[in-house]
Each structure stands twice: as structure tokens, then as C-alpha cells.
Amino acid sequence: GAVSLDTVQQILGFTPQTDAPVDTSPVTDTPAISSSSATNSTTSSGSVSSPENLEEYFKEASETYGVDINLLKAIARQESNFNPSATSSAGAMGVMQLMPSTAKGLGVTNAYDAQENIMGGAKFISQLVEQFKGYSNGLELAIAGYNAGPYAVIKYGYQIPPYKETQNYVKKVLGIIIRAVG
């Protein structure tokens, strides 16, 4: 069945600010992704699984930047399937697929160092969560901003940009979280 954005936001402890301007456009329920691959994306603890050697890095990043560990792991799974050596055709690097300019701006000097990359990705998503927390769909906007950049989200009126890749990306990241903890 479908799980609402409000439910996912509650699972992640994400609460929009009540005193901030709220986006009044309708929020559509985000359907859970097919559970065909759910067997290898969950653990008995009800969290998104990750390779054992990266677990401490995700924990450290979550605690340092106040971002739910499941959001970090879902982004990493979608971005690189936890591959520290991954490089996209656009030039994004490492576990969290940081673009060179983004990595530099976040203080990441070696984007292929898994710990440094995960910390950089956590810092970036924490900034996006903070930037968009005043909107009822703020979590979706933060995830979209991670994929398409925050300026694309702003350009399209604080909505998920009309790029098929970004729209699918948001659904997939939320679906990974829902399968694991929902």
C-alpha cells in the first residue's frame, strides 16, 4: 500500500516548523516501491542495512549532523549502492556521490575516502533539511535538492523539479526507508 509523506517524516523525526511559511500545495502520497528487493534492504533492527565496514561512519555522520541514519543509508544505497569507488558519468564520486564542487564546498578533500564522503553527504543533506524544513513537503524537497541541487527546487517553486530522474530518485529513497522501517 501507499505510505504518506507525513508518515515517513514521522518515522525520520522530521517535523516542519510551524512558524515558517508552509507550502500549501497538495502533497501526494508517495507509493512504496515494489518489495521485490526488500529482502536485502532491511535488517532485523528495522533500519536500512549497510555494509558492516561503513556502519560506524553512518553512525558518526548521523550523530554529528543530526540526520536520521536511515535517510543517510537510503541516499547511499540509491546513489552508489555503498560503493566508495563509484564514479558517475557526471563526475559524482564515492558512497554519497558528491560532485567535485559540492565536495570541495563541504570540505571533503578525498571524495573516495568512505568516511570523509559519508560525512560530507550528511553535512549536505543536513543543510538541505534545514533549508526546506518550513515546507510541508520539506523532506521530499531536501531529497530532491540532494539529487538536482537546491536551486532547482527553488526555481520550481519549492516543489520537486519536473525532472524524471529527480522524481524517481525521491520515490526510491523514500521507498528504501519505508521498506526498512515502515
CORCOR-V988762 format. One line per field, one symbol per residue. ss: DSSP state (H for helix, E for strand, L for the rest). psi: psi as a letter, one per 20 degrees, with the letter a starting at -180 (. if undefined). A space follows every 10 residues. Layout:
ss->???
psi->???
This chain:
ss->LEELHHHHHH HLLLLLLLLL LLLLLLLLLE ELLLHHHHHH LELLLLLELL LHHHHHHHHH HHHHHLLLHH HHHHHHHHHH LLLLLLELLL LLELLLLELH HHHHHLLLLL LLLHHHHHHH HHHHHHHHHH HHLLLLLHHH HHHHHHHHLH HHHHHLLLLL LLLHHHHHHH HHHHHHHHHH HL
psi->rqpqhggghg gjkooqphir pppjqqpqpo qqqpjhjhhj jrrijkrpqr pgiighgggg gghgjkpphh gghgggghgj kkoijpprhi jqqagjmpqg hggghijohn iioggggggg hggghhhggg hjiiqhkhgg hggghhgiqh hhgghkklrp qkpgggghgg ggghhggghg i.
